[in-house]
Amino acid sequence: MATTTLIPSGDFKTSYGSDTTIFPTVTSRNFAILGVLLLLAAPAVLDRFWLNQLIQIGYLGIAALGLNILVGFTGQISIGHSAFFGFGAFASAWLNNRWGIPVWACIPLAALMTTAVGMVFGVPAARLKGLYLAIATLAAQYILQDFFARADWFTGGVAGTIAMPLELFGFAFDTDHSYFYVVLVYMVVMYILATNLMRSRDGRALVAVRDHYLSAEIMGINLTKYRTMAFGLSAFYAGMGGALYAHYLQFVSVEGFTILFSIQFLGMIIIGGLGSIMGSLMGTAFMVLLPELMQYLTTALSGTAIDQALNLREAVAFLREMAIGIVIILFLVFEPDGLAHRWKQIKAYWKLYPFSH
């Protein structure tokens, strides 16, 4: 079977540090830098619609990465991720509205507050596994949803709350063209932090807990500590993404953080690839662009015999939801390792072509 690595044959590593670099090759590093440079130029060439899509991919990608740390790297499960995403959104707006803290400081502070909430649910959940853990995180989802609806002092209740735009040195990032850079900076920083975490001792311990918790415990890894840490990290990333979401829309409502949103987060990391940092972003992009693709397809089929037979125009919303479920099932059956694994195979194929080894 062909290997998925792009390191040339005979390129041996002489130290542990060189074997755990962020970029395995100079080419991959250069392409990553080129990608960031192209994104910096995006507001100059893209319209508001595509900037909106990229901004969504940015803050949702941060939250999805947090869930991947918990599910993909640590082997836990959470179906209440959208509740922590929502808590970060409400917390950032509350810090700014109630205490007058600048928005640029509210975003990381909201992430820390969400971490504390995640740890509250993570401590008991860290001693559970399987179905019991799933039920515990489901309980967290509904507890926080009920809190959002009742805590008028914090969330504004069912009426929601205003989130002010981010301002820095007197400049307001209140347009898609300006806020895009805010999300891009946070996304790059958070993904670099996660990559470095997985290269550290704690990151290897999280993976060991996922691969075989009994062996990890025999090696001296504190299972409760690292499972709780994974919940805290997951909540931190969710809170960061939620805070960016709040100050982009400039309004936060209770209705947006449902169990369906949590399932969509799970879909992002399943499609992108469990245990893959790059896959978190790829899966998020896929899930954000999928509804637009379905909209395009239904528009293209409008007025055709298929439209008349299925009445697609009145079923667009249902088609979007159905498409998400169908895509998740198809990926679980035909590509369980996600888009990141397929991308590695494509790169390996062209690296080795025309040889098969």
C-alpha positions as CSV (number, residue, x, y, z in Angstrom):
1,M,0.0,0.0,0.0
2,A,1.3,3.4,-0.9
3,T,2.4,5.6,2.0
4,T,0.6,9.0,2.5
5,T,3.8,10.9,3.5
6,L,5.4,13.3,1.1
7,I,8.9,13.0,2.6
8,P,11.3,11.7,0.0
9,S,12.9,8.2,0.4
10,G,16.2,8.4,2.3
11,D,15.3,11.7,4.1
12,F,16.0,10.5,7.6
13,K,15.3,12.6,10.7
14,T,18.2,12.9,13.1
15,S,16.4,14.4,16.1
16,Y,13.0,14.2,17.8
17,G,12.5,17.9,17.2
18,S,13.0,17.6,13.5
19,D,10.6,14.7,13.3
20,T,7.8,16.8,15.0
21,T,7.9,20.0,12.9
22,I,4.7,21.7,12.0
23,F,5.4,21.4,8.3
24,P,6.9,18.1,7.1
25,T,8.5,19.7,4.0
26,V,9.6,23.1,2.9
27,T,7.1,23.0,0.1
28,S,4.2,22.5,2.4
29,R,5.3,25.4,4.5
30,N,5.7,27.6,1.5
31,F,2.2,26.7,0.3
32,A,0.7,27.5,3.7
33,I,2.4,30.9,3.7
34,L,1.1,31.5,0.1
35,G,-2.4,30.5,1.2
36,V,-2.4,33.1,4.0
37,L,-1.1,35.8,1.6
38,L,-3.8,35.0,-0.8
39,L,-6.4,35.3,2.0
40,L,-5.0,38.7,2.9
41,A,-5.8,39.8,-0.6
42,A,-9.3,38.3,-0.6
43,P,-11.2,41.5,0.5
44,A,-9.8,43.3,-2.5
45,V,-11.1,40.8,-5.1
46,L,-14.2,39.1,-3.5
47,D,-17.7,40.5,-3.0
48,R,-19.6,40.6,0.3
49,F,-21.2,37.2,-0.2
50,W,-17.9,35.3,-0.5
51,L,-16.4,37.3,2.3
52,N,-19.3,36.3,4.4
53,Q,-18.7,32.6,3.6
54,L,-15.0,32.9,4.5
55,I,-15.8,34.6,7.8
56,Q,-18.3,31.9,8.7
57,I,-15.6,29.2,7.8
58,G,-13.2,31.1,10.0
59,Y,-15.1,31.3,13.3
60,L,-16.9,28.0,12.8
61,G,-13.5,26.4,12.0
62,I,-12.1,27.6,15.3
63,A,-15.0,26.0,17.2
64,A,-14.9,22.8,15.1
65,L,-11.2,22.5,15.9
66,G,-12.0,22.5,19.6
67,L,-14.5,19.7,19.1
68,N,-11.9,17.8,17.1
69,I,-9.5,18.1,20.0
70,L,-12.1,16.5,22.2
71,V,-13.5,13.9,19.8
72,G,-10.8,13.2,17.3
73,F,-7.7,13.5,19.4
74,T,-8.9,12.4,22.8
75,G,-11.6,9.9,21.8
76,Q,-14.4,11.6,23.9
77,I,-17.8,12.6,22.6
78,S,-19.8,15.8,22.8
79,I,-23.2,16.6,21.4
80,G,-23.5,19.9,23.2
81,H,-20.8,21.9,21.5
82,S,-23.2,24.6,20.1
83,A,-24.2,25.4,23.7
84,F,-20.5,26.3,24.6
85,F,-20.3,28.2,21.3
86,G,-23.4,30.2,22.3
87,F,-22.0,30.8,25.8
88,G,-18.9,32.4,24.4
89,A,-21.1,34.6,22.2
90,F,-23.3,35.8,25.1
91,A,-20.3,36.1,27.5
92,S,-18.4,38.4,25.2
93,A,-21.5,40.6,24.6
94,W,-22.2,40.7,28.3
95,L,-18.7,41.7,29.3
96,N,-18.8,44.6,26.9
97,N,-22.3,45.7,27.6
98,R,-22.3,45.3,31.4
99,W,-18.7,46.1,32.3
100,G,-17.6,48.3,29.4
101,I,-14.6,46.1,28.6
102,P,-13.2,46.7,25.1
103,V,-14.4,44.1,22.6
104,W,-10.8,43.1,21.7
105,A,-10.4,42.0,25.4
106,C,-13.9,40.6,25.7
107,I,-13.2,37.9,23.0
108,P,-10.4,36.1,24.9
109,L,-12.1,36.7,28.3
110,A,-15.3,35.1,27.0
111,A,-13.3,32.1,25.8
112,L,-11.8,31.8,29.3
113,M,-15.3,32.0,30.9
114,T,-16.5,29.3,28.5
115,T,-13.5,27.2,29.5
116,A,-14.6,27.4,33.1
117,V,-18.1,26.3,32.2
118,G,-16.7,23.5,30.1
119,M,-14.6,22.3,33.0
120,V,-17.8,22.3,35.2
121,F,-19.4,19.8,32.9
122,G,-16.1,18.2,32.0
123,V,-15.1,17.0,35.5
124,P,-18.1,14.6,35.9
125,A,-18.1,13.7,32.2
126,A,-14.4,12.8,32.3
127,R,-15.3,9.7,34.4
128,L,-17.9,8.5,31.9
129,K,-17.5,7.0,28.4
130,G,-19.6,5.8,25.5
131,L,-23.3,6.3,25.7
132,Y,-23.2,7.7,29.2
133,L,-20.8,10.4,28.1
134,A,-23.0,11.3,25.2
135,I,-26.1,11.7,27.5
136,A,-24.0,13.8,29.9
137,T,-23.0,16.2,27.1
138,L,-26.6,16.2,25.8
139,A,-27.7,17.3,29.3
140,A,-25.2,20.2,29.1
141,Q,-26.7,21.3,25.8
142,Y,-30.2,21.5,27.3
143,I,-29.1,23.0,30.6
144,L,-27.3,25.8,28.8
145,Q,-30.1,26.4,26.4
146,D,-32.5,26.8,29.3
147,F,-30.1,29.1,31.0
148,F,-29.9,31.3,27.8
149,A,-33.6,31.6,27.7
150,R,-34.1,32.5,31.4
151,A,-31.0,34.6,32.3
152,D,-32.2,38.0,31.1
153,W,-29.3,39.7,33.0
154,F,-26.8,37.7,30.9
155,T,-28.3,36.9,27.6
156,G,-31.3,39.2,27.3
157,G,-33.6,36.2,27.5
158,V,-35.6,35.3,24.5
159,A,-35.2,38.8,23.1
160,G,-31.5,38.3,22.6
161,T,-28.7,40.9,23.2
162,I,-26.7,43.4,21.2
163,A,-23.0,42.8,20.5
164,M,-21.0,45.9,19.7
165,P,-18.5,45.8,16.8
166,L,-14.8,45.4,17.5
167,E,-12.9,48.7,17.7
168,L,-9.1,49.1,17.8
169,F,-7.3,52.4,17.9
170,G,-10.5,54.2,16.9
171,F,-11.1,52.0,13.9
172,A,-14.4,50.0,13.9
173,F,-14.3,46.5,12.2
174,D,-17.9,46.7,11.4
175,T,-17.9,45.6,7.7
176,D,-17.2,42.2,6.0
177,H,-14.1,43.6,4.4
178,S,-12.6,44.7,7.7
179,Y,-13.8,42.0,10.0
180,F,-12.5,39.3,7.7
181,Y,-9.0,40.2,8.9
182,V,-10.0,39.9,12.5
183,V,-11.3,36.4,12.0
184,L,-8.3,35.5,9.8
185,V,-5.8,36.5,12.6
186,Y,-7.7,34.6,15.3
187,M,-8.0,31.5,13.0
188,V,-4.3,31.4,12.2
189,V,-3.3,31.9,15.8
190,M,-5.7,29.3,17.1
191,Y,-4.7,26.7,14.6
192,I,-1.0,27.2,15.2
193,L,-1.6,26.8,19.0
194,A,-3.5,23.6,18.4
195,T,-0.8,22.2,16.1
196,N,1.9,23.0,18.7
197,L,-0.3,21.4,21.4
198,M,-0.4,18.1,19.5
199,R,3.4,18.2,19.3
200,S,3.8,18.6,23.0
201,R,3.8,16.1,25.9
202,D,0.2,16.9,26.7
203,G,-0.9,16.5,23.1
204,R,0.7,13.0,22.9
205,A,-1.0,12.1,26.2
206,L,-4.4,13.1,24.7
207,V,-3.8,10.9,21.7
208,A,-2.7,8.0,24.0
209,V,-6.0,8.3,26.0
210,R,-7.9,8.0,22.7
211,D,-5.9,5.1,21.3
212,H,-6.0,2.9,24.4
213,Y,-6.9,4.3,27.8
214,L,-5.8,1.3,29.8
215,S,-2.3,1.4,28.3
216,A,-2.2,5.1,28.8
217,E,-3.1,4.7,32.5
218,I,-0.4,2.0,32.9
219,M,2.1,4.5,31.5
220,G,1.2,6.9,34.2
221,I,-1.2,9.2,32.3
222,N,-3.9,10.7,34.5
223,L,-7.0,9.9,32.5
224,T,-9.3,12.2,34.5
225,K,-6.9,15.1,34.2
226,Y,-6.5,14.8,30.4
227,R,-10.1,14.1,29.7
228,T,-11.1,17.2,31.7
229,M,-8.3,19.1,29.9
230,A,-9.8,18.1,26.6
231,F,-13.2,19.4,27.6
232,G,-11.7,22.7,28.7
233,L,-9.8,23.1,25.5
234,S,-12.8,22.2,23.5
235,A,-14.9,24.8,25.4
236,F,-12.1,27.4,25.0
237,Y,-12.1,27.1,21.2
238,A,-15.9,27.0,21.1
239,G,-16.1,30.2,23.2
240,M,-13.5,31.9,21.0
241,G,-15.5,31.1,17.9
242,G,-18.7,32.1,19.5
243,A,-17.3,35.5,20.6
244,L,-16.1,36.2,17.0
245,Y,-19.6,35.2,15.7
246,A,-21.3,37.5,18.1
247,H,-19.3,40.6,17.2
248,Y,-19.7,39.8,13.5
249,L,-23.5,39.6,13.5
250,Q,-23.7,42.3,16.3
251,F,-26.7,40.4,17.7
252,V,-27.0,37.2,19.6
253,S,-30.2,35.2,19.9
254,V,-31.1,32.1,21.9
255,E,-32.6,30.3,18.9
256,G,-29.3,29.8,17.1
257,F,-27.6,27.3,19.5
258,T,-29.7,24.2,19.1
259,I,-28.9,20.5,19.2
260,L,-29.0,20.5,15.4
261,F,-26.1,23.0,15.4
262,S,-24.2,20.6,17.6
263,I,-24.8,17.8,15.1
264,Q,-23.5,20.1,12.4
265,F,-20.3,20.6,14.3
266,L,-19.9,16.8,14.6
267,G,-20.6,16.6,10.8
268,M,-17.8,19.1,10.2
269,I,-15.1,17.1,11.9
270,I,-16.4,13.7,10.6
271,I,-16.3,15.0,7.0
272,G,-13.0,16.8,7.5
273,G,-11.3,14.0,9.3
274,L,-11.3,13.0,13.0
275,G,-7.9,13.7,14.6
276,S,-6.8,16.1,11.8
277,I,-6.2,19.8,12.4
278,M,-6.4,20.5,8.7
279,G,-9.4,18.4,8.4
280,S,-11.3,20.6,10.9
281,L,-11.0,23.5,8.5
282,M,-11.8,21.4,5.4
283,G,-14.9,19.9,7.0
284,T,-16.1,23.4,8.1
285,A,-15.7,24.8,4.6
286,F,-17.6,21.8,3.2
287,M,-20.5,22.2,5.6
288,V,-20.7,26.0,5.1
289,L,-20.6,25.7,1.3
290,L,-22.9,22.7,1.0
291,P,-26.2,24.7,1.6
292,E,-25.1,27.1,-1.1
293,L,-24.5,24.2,-3.5
294,M,-27.9,22.8,-2.7
295,Q,-29.4,26.2,-3.4
296,Y,-27.7,26.4,-6.7
297,L,-28.8,22.9,-7.7
298,T,-32.4,23.6,-6.8
299,T,-32.3,26.8,-8.7
300,A,-30.8,25.0,-11.7
301,L,-33.6,22.4,-11.5
302,S,-36.4,25.0,-11.2
303,G,-39.1,24.5,-13.8
304,T,-37.8,21.1,-15.0
305,A,-39.6,17.8,-14.9
306,I,-37.7,16.9,-11.7
307,D,-38.9,20.1,-10.0
308,Q,-42.5,19.4,-11.0
309,A,-42.3,15.9,-9.8
310,L,-40.6,16.6,-6.4
311,N,-41.8,20.2,-5.8
312,L,-38.2,21.3,-4.9
313,R,-38.9,25.0,-4.6
314,E,-40.9,24.5,-1.4
315,A,-38.5,21.9,0.0
316,V,-35.2,23.8,-0.2
317,A,-34.8,24.0,3.5
318,F,-35.5,20.3,4.0
319,L,-33.2,19.4,1.2
320,R,-30.4,21.3,2.9
321,E,-30.9,19.3,6.2
322,M,-31.3,16.1,4.3
323,A,-28.1,16.8,2.4
324,I,-26.1,17.2,5.6
325,G,-27.3,13.8,6.9
326,I,-26.8,12.1,3.6
327,V,-23.3,13.4,3.3
328,I,-22.3,12.4,6.8
329,I,-23.6,8.8,6.1
330,L,-21.7,8.7,2.8
331,F,-18.5,9.8,4.4
332,L,-18.8,7.3,7.2
333,V,-19.3,4.5,4.7
334,F,-16.9,5.4,1.9
335,E,-14.4,7.8,3.4
336,P,-14.4,7.4,7.2
337,D,-11.0,9.2,7.6
338,G,-12.4,12.3,6.0
339,L,-11.3,14.9,3.4
340,A,-7.9,15.3,5.1
341,H,-7.0,11.7,4.5
342,R,-8.2,11.8,0.9
343,W,-6.1,15.0,0.3
344,K,-3.0,13.2,1.7
345,Q,-3.7,10.3,-0.7
346,I,-4.0,12.6,-3.7
347,K,-0.7,14.4,-2.8
348,A,1.0,11.0,-2.3
349,Y,-0.2,9.8,-5.6
350,W,1.2,12.7,-7.5
351,K,4.4,12.6,-5.5
352,L,5.0,8.9,-6.4
353,Y,3.5,8.9,-9.9
354,P,4.1,6.9,-12.1
355,F,5.4,4.4,-9.4
356,S,3.1,2.5,-7.0
357,H,5.6,2.4,-4.1
